[in-house]
Amino acid sequence: MGIFGSKSDKKKISLLEQENKQNRKRIKQLENLCEEKDSFFMELMADGLRHGSSLAAKHMSDRKKYKQGK
């Protein structure tokens, strides 16, 4: 075994680095999908409020509380 570890250790590290890269890519994809979903939901709430929906008002109120950390 050398100073910097064996070849199998280097291979394990390489595999873990590849896995981390794939995980970061997937996390970014999921974050983008959440932003898209939130955008559609906001449009839906706004349209519901324009048409007098009490459910849309409830969702808007819940979202405001969530953003404030309550």
MIRO-47217 format. One line per field, with one value per atom (N, C-alpha, C, O, CB): chain; residue number from 1; residue in one letter; atom name; x, y, z. Coordinates in nm, 4 decimals. Atoms other than C-alpha are relative to their C-alpha. Glycine has a CB too. Example, Ala and Ser with C-alpha at 12.3 -4.5 7.8 and 13.67 -1.06 7.14 Angstrom:
BEGIN
pavex	c(A|A|A|A|A|A|A|A|A|A)
marti	c(1|1|1|1|1|2|2|2|2|2)
vexmi	c(a|a|a|a|a|s|s|s|s|s)
guvex	c(N|CA|C|O|CB|N|CA|C|O|CB)
xx	c(0.0890|1.2300|0.0900|0.1936|-0.0992|-0.0820|1.3670|-0.0770|-0.0261|0.0414)
yy	c(-0.1190|-0.4500|0.1200|0.1181|0.0027|-0.1190|-0.1060|0.1090|0.2198|0.0462)
zz	c(0.0000|0.7800|0.0000|0.0665|0.1246|-0.0060|0.7140|0.0730|0.0899|-0.1415)
***
This chain:
BEGIN
pavex	c(A|A|A|A|A|A|A|A|A|A|A|A|A|A|A|A|A|A|A|A|A|A|A|A|A|A|A|A|A|A|A|A|A|A|A|A|A|A|A|A|A|A|A|A|A|A|A|A|A|A|A|A|A|A|A|A|A|A|A|A|A|A|A|A|A|A|A|A|A|A|A|A|A|A|A|A|A|A|A|A|A|A|A|A|A|A|A|A|A|A|A|A|A|A|A|A|A|A|A|A|A|A|A|A|A|A|A|A|A|A|A|A|A|A|A|A|A|A|A|A|A|A|A|A|A|A|A|A|A|A|A|A|A|A|A|A|A|A|A|A|A|A|A|A|A|A|A|A|A|A|A|A|A|A|A|A|A|A|A|A|A|A|A|A|A|A|A|A|A|A|A|A|A|A|A|A|A|A|A|A|A|A|A|A|A|A|A|A|A|A|A|A|A|A|A|A|A|A|A|A|A|A|A|A|A|A|A|A|A|A|A|A|A|A|A|A|A|A|A|A|A|A|A|A|A|A|A|A|A|A|A|A|A|A|A|A|A|A|A|A|A|A|A|A|A|A|A|A|A|A|A|A|A|A|A|A|A|A|A|A|A|A|A|A|A|A|A|A|A|A|A|A|A|A|A|A|A|A|A|A|A|A|A|A|A|A|A|A|A|A|A|A|A|A|A|A|A|A|A|A|A|A|A|A|A|A|A|A|A|A|A|A|A|A|A|A|A|A|A|A|A|A|A|A|A|A|A|A|A|A|A|A|A|A|A|A|A|A|A|A|A|A|A|A|A|A|A|A|A|A)
marti	c(1|1|1|1|1|2|2|2|2|2|3|3|3|3|3|4|4|4|4|4|5|5|5|5|5|6|6|6|6|6|7|7|7|7|7|8|8|8|8|8|9|9|9|9|9|10|10|10|10|10|11|11|11|11|11|12|12|12|12|12|13|13|13|13|13|14|14|14|14|14|15|15|15|15|15|16|16|16|16|16|17|17|17|17|17|18|18|18|18|18|19|19|19|19|19|20|20|20|20|20|21|21|21|21|21|22|22|22|22|22|23|23|23|23|23|24|24|24|24|24|25|25|25|25|25|26|26|26|26|26|27|27|27|27|27|28|28|28|28|28|29|29|29|29|29|30|30|30|30|30|31|31|31|31|31|32|32|32|32|32|33|33|33|33|33|34|34|34|34|34|35|35|35|35|35|36|36|36|36|36|37|37|37|37|37|38|38|38|38|38|39|39|39|39|39|40|40|40|40|40|41|41|41|41|41|42|42|42|42|42|43|43|43|43|43|44|44|44|44|44|45|45|45|45|45|46|46|46|46|46|47|47|47|47|47|48|48|48|48|48|49|49|49|49|49|50|50|50|50|50|51|51|51|51|51|52|52|52|52|52|53|53|53|53|53|54|54|54|54|54|55|55|55|55|55|56|56|56|56|56|57|57|57|57|57|58|58|58|58|58|59|59|59|59|59|60|60|60|60|60|61|61|61|61|61|62|62|62|62|62|63|63|63|63|63|64|64|64|64|64|65|65|65|65|65|66|66|66|66|66|67|67|67|67|67|68|68|68|68|68|69|69|69|69|69|70|70|70|70|70)
vexmi	c(m|m|m|m|m|g|g|g|g|g|i|i|i|i|i|f|f|f|f|f|g|g|g|g|g|s|s|s|s|s|k|k|k|k|k|s|s|s|s|s|d|d|d|d|d|k|k|k|k|k|k|k|k|k|k|k|k|k|k|k|i|i|i|i|i|s|s|s|s|s|l|l|l|l|l|l|l|l|l|l|e|e|e|e|e|q|q|q|q|q|e|e|e|e|e|n|n|n|n|n|k|k|k|k|k|q|q|q|q|q|n|n|n|n|n|r|r|r|r|r|k|k|k|k|k|r|r|r|r|r|i|i|i|i|i|k|k|k|k|k|q|q|q|q|q|l|l|l|l|l|e|e|e|e|e|n|n|n|n|n|l|l|l|l|l|c|c|c|c|c|e|e|e|e|e|e|e|e|e|e|k|k|k|k|k|d|d|d|d|d|s|s|s|s|s|f|f|f|f|f|f|f|f|f|f|m|m|m|m|m|e|e|e|e|e|l|l|l|l|l|m|m|m|m|m|a|a|a|a|a|d|d|d|d|d|g|g|g|g|g|l|l|l|l|l|r|r|r|r|r|h|h|h|h|h|g|g|g|g|g|s|s|s|s|s|s|s|s|s|s|l|l|l|l|l|a|a|a|a|a|a|a|a|a|a|k|k|k|k|k|h|h|h|h|h|m|m|m|m|m|s|s|s|s|s|d|d|d|d|d|r|r|r|r|r|k|k|k|k|k|k|k|k|k|k|y|y|y|y|y|k|k|k|k|k|q|q|q|q|q|g|g|g|g|g|k|k|k|k|k)
guvex	c(N|CA|C|O|CB|N|CA|C|O|CB|N|CA|C|O|CB|N|CA|C|O|CB|N|CA|C|O|CB|N|CA|C|O|CB|N|CA|C|O|CB|N|CA|C|O|CB|N|CA|C|O|CB|N|CA|C|O|CB|N|CA|C|O|CB|N|CA|C|O|CB|N|CA|C|O|CB|N|CA|C|O|CB|N|CA|C|O|CB|N|CA|C|O|CB|N|CA|C|O|CB|N|CA|C|O|CB|N|CA|C|O|CB|N|CA|C|O|CB|N|CA|C|O|CB|N|CA|C|O|CB|N|CA|C|O|CB|N|CA|C|O|CB|N|CA|C|O|CB|N|CA|C|O|CB|N|CA|C|O|CB|N|CA|C|O|CB|N|CA|C|O|CB|N|CA|C|O|CB|N|CA|C|O|CB|N|CA|C|O|CB|N|CA|C|O|CB|N|CA|C|O|CB|N|CA|C|O|CB|N|CA|C|O|CB|N|CA|C|O|CB|N|CA|C|O|CB|N|CA|C|O|CB|N|CA|C|O|CB|N|CA|C|O|CB|N|CA|C|O|CB|N|CA|C|O|CB|N|CA|C|O|CB|N|CA|C|O|CB|N|CA|C|O|CB|N|CA|C|O|CB|N|CA|C|O|CB|N|CA|C|O|CB|N|CA|C|O|CB|N|CA|C|O|CB|N|CA|C|O|CB|N|CA|C|O|CB|N|CA|C|O|CB|N|CA|C|O|CB|N|CA|C|O|CB|N|CA|C|O|CB|N|CA|C|O|CB|N|CA|C|O|CB|N|CA|C|O|CB|N|CA|C|O|CB|N|CA|C|O|CB|N|CA|C|O|CB|N|CA|C|O|CB|N|CA|C|O|CB|N|CA|C|O|CB|N|CA|C|O|CB|N|CA|C|O|CB|N|CA|C|O|CB|N|CA|C|O|CB)
xx	c(0.0846|0.0000|0.0883|0.1815|-0.0958|-0.0777|0.1360|-0.0440|-0.1316|-0.0105|0.0288|0.1245|-0.1451|-0.2089|0.0967|0.1324|-0.2049|-0.1090|-0.2160|0.0036|0.1014|-0.3909|0.0177|0.0988|-0.1373|-0.0099|-0.4406|-0.0821|-0.1583|-0.0459|0.0760|-0.5818|-0.1495|-0.2318|0.0482|0.1423|-0.9086|-0.0614|-0.1778|-0.0184|0.0499|-0.9400|-0.0243|-0.1242|0.0999|0.0158|-0.8878|-0.1216|-0.1929|0.1257|0.1160|-1.1495|-0.1289|-0.2250|0.0059|0.1174|-1.3985|-0.0265|-0.1407|0.0191|0.0139|-1.3312|-0.0547|-0.1418|0.1360|0.0463|-1.3808|-0.1485|-0.2239|0.0825|0.1413|-1.7122|-0.0880|-0.1963|-0.0195|0.0771|-1.8313|-0.0096|-0.1139|0.0633|0.0031|-1.7361|-0.0982|-0.1706|0.1392|0.0964|-1.9337|-0.1429|-0.2313|0.0262|0.1338|-2.2316|-0.0426|-0.1578|-0.0031|0.0310|-2.2136|-0.0357|-0.1268|0.1185|0.0278|-2.2049|-0.1397|-0.2143|0.1060|0.1333|-2.5137|-0.1072|-0.2124|-0.0099|0.0974|-2.6921|-0.0206|-0.1335|0.0460|0.0125|-2.6167|-0.0823|-0.1638|0.1393|0.0754|-2.7526|-0.1486|-0.2339|0.0547|0.1399|-3.0720|-0.0666|-0.1831|-0.0084|0.0531|-3.1193|-0.0356|-0.1407|0.1019|0.0270|-3.0941|-0.1244|-0.2063|0.1217|0.1194|-3.3523|-0.1259|-0.2259|0.0099|0.1165|-3.5897|-0.0317|-0.1486|0.0232|0.0225|-3.5403|-0.0696|-0.1605|0.1343|0.0621|-3.6283|-0.1460|-0.2323|0.0786|0.1373|-3.9386|-0.0882|-0.2042|-0.0031|0.0762|-4.0489|-0.0320|-0.1428|0.0782|0.0243|-4.0082|-0.1090|-0.1946|0.1289|0.1019|-4.2158|-0.1378|-0.2368|0.0359|0.1264|-4.4855|-0.0530|-0.1725|0.0186|0.0421|-4.4939|-0.0540|-0.1501|0.1168|0.0454|-4.5318|-0.1418|-0.2276|0.0964|0.1346|-4.8322|-0.1014|-0.2139|-0.0001|0.0906|-4.9845|-0.0343|-0.1486|0.0627|0.0261|-4.9453|-0.0988|-0.1882|0.1327|0.0940|-5.1211|-0.1403|-0.2382|0.0453|0.1287|-5.3995|-0.0658|-0.1856|0.0175|0.0551|-5.4406|-0.0475|-0.1546|0.1050|0.0371|-5.4459|-0.1301|-0.2178|0.1125|0.1227|-5.7106|-0.1188|-0.2278|0.0161|0.1063|-5.9138|-0.0454|-0.1650|0.0461|0.0361|-5.8998|-0.0796|-0.1736|0.1262|0.0740|-6.0159|-0.1444|-0.2335|0.0691|0.1344|-6.3167|-0.0697|-0.1737|0.0068|0.0655|-6.3943|0.0091|-0.0779|-0.1410|-0.0133|-6.2699|0.0528|0.1595|0.0933|-0.0465|-6.2484|0.1157|0.2013|-0.1165|-0.1094|-6.0208|0.1317|0.2364|-0.0320|-0.1200|-5.7744|0.0485|0.1690|-0.0282|-0.0376|-5.7806|0.0662|0.1632|-0.1232|-0.0587|-5.7072|0.1419|0.2334|-0.0876|-0.1331|-5.4142|0.0969|0.2131|-0.0073|-0.0847|-5.2782|0.0394|0.1545|-0.0725|-0.0281|-5.3063|0.0992|0.1914|-0.1300|-0.0916|-5.1356|0.1406|0.2390|-0.0510|-0.1313|-4.8545|0.0701|0.1909|-0.0144|-0.0576|-4.8025|0.0542|0.1638|-0.1052|-0.0450|-4.7799|0.1249|0.2176|-0.1108|-0.1157|-4.5361|0.1242|0.2320|-0.0274|-0.1136|-4.3130|0.0503|0.1687|-0.0401|-0.0393|-4.3146|0.0575|0.1066|-0.1198|-0.0568|-4.2069|-0.0920|-0.0451|0.1213|0.0949|-4.5234|-0.0565|-0.1379|-0.1130)
yy	c(-0.1187|0.0000|0.1238|0.1352|0.0005|-0.1218|0.3373|0.1042|0.0805|0.0558|-0.1105|0.6644|0.0466|0.0814|0.1178|-0.0557|0.7678|-0.1057|-0.0769|0.0824|0.1040|0.4386|-0.0945|-0.0717|0.0619|0.1019|0.1373|0.0384|0.1350|-0.1354|-0.0241|0.1219|-0.0196|0.0519|-0.0929|0.0234|-0.0175|0.1197|0.1535|-0.1285|-0.1204|0.2867|0.1124|0.1839|0.0464|-0.1040|0.5180|-0.0276|0.0649|0.0096|0.0370|0.3256|0.0306|0.0804|-0.1489|-0.0286|0.3553|0.1502|0.1953|-0.0554|-0.1460|0.7271|0.0522|0.1392|0.0670|-0.0411|0.7670|-0.0315|0.0513|-0.0688|0.0380|0.5788|0.0905|0.1302|-0.1461|-0.0894|0.7915|0.1404|0.2051|0.0064|-0.1314|1.1104|0.0024|0.1002|0.0392|0.0091|0.9949|-0.0015|0.0647|-0.1259|0.0067|0.9108|0.1365|0.1765|-0.1040|-0.1339|1.2518|0.0950|0.1768|0.0558|-0.0858|1.4217|-0.0285|0.0645|-0.0205|0.0373|1.2285|0.0481|0.0959|-0.1518|-0.0444|1.3085|0.1509|0.1987|-0.0410|-0.1458|1.6803|0.0387|0.1308|0.0657|-0.0267|1.6747|-0.0288|0.0493|-0.0847|0.0367|1.4974|0.0987|0.1342|-0.1426|-0.0981|1.7382|0.1287|0.1877|0.0285|-0.1219|2.0326|-0.0179|0.0733|0.0368|0.0275|1.8683|0.0086|0.0671|-0.1385|-0.0023|1.8210|0.1409|0.1773|-0.0909|-0.1392|2.1814|0.0772|0.1564|0.0683|-0.0671|2.3019|-0.0426|0.0402|-0.0301|0.0479|2.0828|0.0611|0.0939|-0.1523|-0.0620|2.2210|0.1457|0.1927|-0.0089|-0.1388|2.5763|0.0095|0.0979|0.0648|0.0015|2.4931|-0.0308|0.0341|-0.1039|0.0367|2.3273|0.1169|0.1461|-0.1241|-0.1153|2.6265|0.1117|0.1794|0.0520|-0.1033|2.8603|-0.0307|0.0576|0.0114|0.0382|2.6668|0.0142|0.0590|-0.1437|-0.0076|2.6506|0.1457|0.1773|-0.0684|-0.1425|3.0273|0.0558|0.1334|0.0806|-0.0438|3.0869|-0.0510|0.0219|-0.0487|0.0598|2.8526|0.0737|0.1018|-0.1490|-0.0735|3.0310|0.1382|0.1826|0.0124|-0.1343|3.3716|-0.0037|0.0804|0.0622|0.0126|3.2588|-0.0324|0.0219|-0.1087|0.0341|3.1041|0.1200|0.1385|-0.1089|-0.1206|3.4274|0.0975|0.1608|0.0691|-0.0891|3.6260|-0.0456|0.0350|0.0066|0.0552|3.3951|-0.0255|-0.0911|-0.1287|0.0055|3.4164|-0.1333|-0.1646|0.0343|0.1309|3.0741|0.0143|0.0710|-0.0905|-0.0030|3.0384|-0.0991|-0.0772|-0.0326|0.0973|2.7349|0.0635|0.0409|-0.1271|-0.0701|2.9465|0.0978|0.1112|0.0745|-0.0925|3.2049|-0.0749|-0.0263|0.0765|0.0815|2.9304|-0.0421|-0.0339|-0.1247|0.0412|2.8023|0.1180|0.1022|-0.0610|-0.1190|3.1549|0.0356|0.0702|0.1190|-0.0274|3.2094|-0.1014|-0.0651|-0.0015|0.1045|2.8764|0.0212|0.0010|-0.1385|-0.0246|2.9628|0.1170|0.1125|0.0276|-0.1163|3.3004|-0.0401|0.0011|0.1121|0.0476|3.1320|-0.0849|-0.0731|-0.0805|0.0859|2.8752|0.0828|0.0541|-0.0963|-0.0873|3.1478|0.0777|0.1100|0.0979|-0.0731|3.3286|-0.0931|-0.0476|0.0759|0.0960|3.0099|-0.0429|-0.0902|0.0557|0.0381|2.9442|-0.1355|-0.1844|0.1008)
zz	c(0.0000|0.0000|0.0000|0.0797|0.1222|0.0109|-0.1001|0.1010|0.1840|-0.1392|-0.0919|0.0838|-0.0150|0.0844|-0.0253|0.0255|-0.0772|-0.0127|-0.0662|-0.1245|0.0022|-0.0452|-0.1178|-0.2075|-0.0041|0.1039|-0.2634|-0.1221|-0.1198|0.0536|0.1222|-0.6150|0.0244|-0.0328|-0.1122|-0.0276|-0.4785|0.0728|0.0510|0.0838|-0.0684|-0.2500|-0.1004|-0.0920|0.1088|0.1022|-0.5475|-0.0864|-0.1252|-0.0876|0.0801|-0.7445|0.0758|0.0171|-0.0379|-0.0824|-0.4562|0.0048|-0.0049|0.1426|-0.0049|-0.4313|-0.1324|-0.1343|0.0320|0.1319|-0.8060|-0.0182|-0.0693|-0.1091|0.0104|-0.7931|0.0851|0.0423|0.0421|-0.0869|-0.5011|-0.0593|-0.0494|0.1395|0.0634|-0.6850|-0.1159|-0.1340|-0.0486|0.1098|-0.9905|0.0533|-0.0010|-0.0844|-0.0601|-0.7708|0.0531|0.0364|0.1134|-0.0511|-0.6035|-0.1134|-0.1002|0.0795|0.1146|-0.9436|-0.0544|-0.0852|-0.1102|0.0472|-1.0570|0.0968|0.0544|-0.0185|-0.1007|-0.7304|-0.0056|0.0047|0.1405|0.0108|-0.7632|-0.1226|-0.1169|-0.0069|0.1224|-1.1195|0.0216|-0.0206|-0.1169|-0.0252|-1.0074|0.0958|0.0773|0.0572|-0.0944|-0.7160|-0.0735|-0.0486|0.1129|0.0769|-0.9573|-0.0867|-0.0979|-0.0880|0.0802|-1.1862|0.0853|0.0437|-0.0656|-0.0888|-0.8929|0.0476|0.0600|0.1199|-0.0400|-0.7784|-0.1125|-0.0876|0.0373|0.1145|-1.1292|-0.0166|-0.0456|-0.1286|0.0092|-1.1367|0.1091|0.0841|0.0094|-0.1091|-0.7989|-0.0320|-0.0062|0.1325|0.0378|-0.9248|-0.1063|-0.1004|-0.0507|0.1047|-1.2330|0.0598|0.0256|-0.1087|-0.0649|-1.0197|0.0816|0.0771|0.0903|-0.0804|-0.7837|-0.0881|-0.0516|0.0844|0.0927|-1.0799|-0.0483|-0.0502|-0.1200|0.0436|-1.2106|0.1129|0.0907|-0.0521|-0.1143|-0.8633|0.0319|0.0653|0.1232|-0.0244|-0.8175|-0.1037|-0.0697|-0.0037|0.1032|-1.1503|0.0306|0.0151|-0.1390|-0.0334|-1.0434|0.1172|0.1141|0.0339|-0.1150|-0.7074|-0.0422|-0.0008|0.1121|0.0439|-0.8757|-0.0797|-0.0601|-0.0845|0.0787|-1.1229|0.0903|0.0727|-0.1080|-0.0944|-0.8422|0.0801|0.1023|0.0936|-0.0757|-0.6424|-0.0863|-0.0383|0.0543|0.0906|-0.9462|-0.0173|-0.0441|-0.1368|0.0157|-0.9635|0.1336|0.1382|-0.0787|-0.1304|-0.5907|0.0729|0.1542|-0.0166|-0.0637|-0.4810|0.1428|0.1663|-0.0825|-0.1386|-0.1053|0.0206|0.1062|0.0965|-0.0098|-0.1521|-0.0469|0.0137|-0.0844|0.0470|-0.3517|0.1064|0.1277|-0.1328|-0.1078|-0.0708|0.1145|0.1726|0.0514|-0.1068|0.1834|-0.0378|0.0441|0.0282|0.0447|-0.0228|0.0012|0.0388|-0.1410|-0.0006|-0.0610|0.1433|0.1698|-0.0674|-0.1407|0.3150|0.0574|0.1304|0.0814|-0.0474|0.3860|-0.0541|0.0171|-0.0407|0.0606|0.1453|0.0682|0.0913|-0.1508|-0.0678|0.3134|0.1368|0.1749|0.0148|-0.1314|0.6559|-0.0142|0.0659|0.0699|0.0235|0.5162|-0.0293|0.0227|-0.1155|0.0350|0.3688|0.1209|0.1299|-0.1111|-0.1206|0.7040|0.1067|0.2101|0.0567|-0.0930|0.8778|0.1117|0.2152|0.0582|-0.1062|1.0776|-0.0259|0.0524|0.0120)
***
